[in-house]
């Protein structure tokens, strides 16, 4: 073995990497898969700005975990939510939607990542970050969004959570000033309830 000088090397016992927390982020769309039989797009993404830029790509290279995904339904009853997503993408890029899902790849959009509970294969309740709403990148940078509380599992007892918790990484504040009073008021949000309630749709 070669001679190694460890006198100036700090010992590292491993441990947790700093992880994103719930908050406003600018993300980049990395891949889009159309699932026509269920009428939705499955969209992979990574964080595109701030301390955690490229976080999920780095994790994929380290661990082999896939990039995170979200689902955007284009069923008739969900078209309003789909349009809100497309509006956010158009407002964040020099882009006009052309009904080709492949054209979304490499575009930017703002999102609010929200904690959601899930039950692991061992039965333990953990949390993961999921996109809650989509906004323009300017709205995220200007703090014009609201972070909603963790989405709990039905009938799940409250307990300390593990998962996407760690060093705070939120680069953007989440209150917006009222133009009339200057008071800080939360921005109104929407939720794609069709996706949340569409049985069998993976997250």
C-alpha positions in Angstrom: 0.0 0.0 0.0 1.2 3.5 -0.7 2.2 5.8 2.2 -0.7 8.0 3.2 -0.3 11.0 5.5 -3.5 11.2 7.7 -2.3 13.9 10.1 -4.2 16.7 8.4 -7.3 14.7 7.4 -10.5 15.2 9.2 -12.2 11.9 10.1 -15.6 11.3 8.4 -18.0 8.7 9.9 -20.5 9.2 7.1 -24.0 10.3 8.0 -26.8 12.2 6.3 -26.3 14.6 3.4 -28.1 17.9 3.7 -31.5 17.6 2.1 -34.1 20.0 0.7 -37.0 20.9 2.9 -40.5 22.0 2.0 -40.5 25.4 0.2 -40.3 27.2 -3.1 -37.9 25.9 -5.7 -37.1 26.4 -9.4 -36.9 23.1 -11.1 -35.9 21.8 -14.5 -37.9 19.2 -16.4 -35.5 16.3 -17.2 -37.8 13.8 -19.0 -41.5 13.5 -19.9 -43.4 10.2 -20.5 -46.9 10.2 -22.0 -49.2 7.5 -20.6 -52.1 7.8 -23.1 -54.2 4.9 -21.7 -54.5 6.9 -18.4 -54.2 10.3 -19.9 -51.4 11.8 -17.9 -47.8 12.9 -18.3 -45.1 11.5 -16.0 -42.5 14.2 -15.6 -39.0 13.8 -14.0 -37.3 16.8 -12.6 -34.4 18.2 -10.7 -33.7 21.4 -8.7 -32.2 24.0 -11.0 -31.2 26.8 -8.7 -29.8 27.6 -5.3 -27.9 25.5 -2.7 -29.5 22.2 -4.0 -29.1 22.7 -7.7 -28.7 19.3 -9.2 -29.4 17.5 -5.9 -31.4 14.6 -7.4 -29.0 14.1 -10.3 -26.2 13.9 -7.7 -28.2 11.4 -5.7 -28.9 9.3 -8.8 -25.2 9.2 -9.5 -24.4 8.3 -5.9 -27.1 5.8 -5.1 -28.9 4.8 -8.3 -32.2 6.2 -7.2 -34.3 7.6 -10.0 -35.1 11.2 -10.4 -38.3 12.3 -8.6 -41.4 12.5 -10.8 -44.8 14.2 -10.7 -48.0 13.4 -12.6 -50.0 15.9 -14.7 -53.4 14.5 -15.8 -54.9 15.8 -19.0 -58.3 14.1 -18.6 -61.2 16.4 -19.4 -62.0 17.0 -15.7 -58.3 18.0 -15.0 -57.7 20.3 -17.9 -57.9 23.4 -15.8 -55.1 22.1 -13.6 -53.1 21.0 -16.6 -53.5 24.5 -18.1 -52.3 26.1 -14.8 -49.1 24.0 -15.1 -48.6 24.9 -18.8 -49.2 28.6 -18.0 -46.5 28.4 -15.3 -44.1 26.8 -17.8 -44.9 29.3 -20.5 -44.4 32.1 -18.1 -41.0 30.8 -17.0 -39.5 30.3 -20.5 -39.7 31.7 -24.0 -42.0 28.9 -24.9 -45.5 28.2 -26.3 -47.2 24.9 -25.6 -47.5 22.9 -28.9 -49.2 19.7 -27.7 -45.9 17.8 -27.9 -44.8 16.6 -24.4 -41.2 16.2 -25.6 -41.0 20.0 -26.0 -41.2 20.4 -22.2 -37.8 18.7 -21.6 -35.1 21.1 -20.3 -37.6 23.8 -19.5 -37.8 25.6 -16.1 -40.8 26.1 -13.8 -41.4 27.1 -10.3 -42.9 24.7 -7.8 -43.7 24.5 -4.1 -42.5 21.2 -2.6 -44.7 20.0 0.2 -44.1 17.2 2.7 -46.3 14.2 2.4 -46.5 11.1 4.6 -46.1 7.6 3.2 -45.9 4.2 4.8 -42.6 2.3 4.0 -42.4 -1.4 3.2 -41.6 -1.9 6.9 -44.7 -0.1 8.0 -42.9 3.0 9.2 -44.5 6.4 8.5 -42.0 8.6 6.7 -42.2 11.8 4.7 -41.2 12.8 1.2 -41.3 16.0 -0.8 -43.9 16.3 -3.6 -44.7 19.2 -5.9 -47.9 20.9 -4.5 -48.4 23.8 -7.0 -46.7 25.2 -10.0 -45.9 28.9 -10.5 -43.6 30.9 -12.6 -39.9 31.1 -11.7 -40.4 34.9 -11.0 -43.2 34.2 -8.5 -40.9 31.7 -6.7 -38.0 34.2 -6.7 -40.2 37.0 -5.4 -41.7 34.8 -2.6 -45.2 34.9 -4.0 -46.3 31.4 -2.7 -47.5 29.6 0.3 -46.1 26.3 1.8 -48.9 24.2 3.1 -48.5 21.9 6.1 -47.5 18.3 5.7 -50.1 16.1 4.0 -50.9 13.4 6.5 -51.9 9.8 5.9 -55.5 9.1 6.8 -55.7 7.6 10.4 -52.0 7.9 10.8 -50.9 8.9 14.4 -48.7 11.9 14.7 -45.1 11.0 15.3 -41.6 12.3 14.5 -41.0 11.9 10.8 -38.0 10.8 8.8 -37.4 11.3 5.2 -36.7 14.7 3.5 -35.7 16.5 6.6 -32.4 18.2 7.3 -30.6 21.4 6.8 -32.9 24.1 5.6 -32.5 24.8 1.9 -35.4 27.1 1.1 -33.9 30.1 -0.8 -37.1 32.0 -1.1 -39.5 33.4 1.5 -43.1 32.4 1.2 -45.2 35.4 2.1 -46.4 38.2 -0.2 -47.3 41.7 0.7 -50.9 42.9 0.2 -50.9 45.8 -2.3 -53.5 47.6 -0.2 -52.1 47.4 3.3 -48.6 46.1 2.9 -49.5 43.3 5.4 -48.1 39.8 4.8 -50.7 37.5 3.5 -50.4 33.9 2.0 -50.7 33.5 -1.7 -53.7 31.5 -2.9 -52.8 28.0 -4.1 -54.5 25.3 -6.2 -54.2 21.5 -5.9 -54.7 19.0 -8.8 -57.3 16.9 -7.0 -57.8 14.8 -10.0 -54.3 13.5 -9.7 -54.6 13.0 -6.0 -57.8 11.0 -6.3 -57.0 9.1 -9.5 -56.7 5.5 -8.3 -53.7 3.7 -9.6 -51.8 6.7 -10.7 -48.2 6.3 -9.3 -46.5 9.2 -7.6 
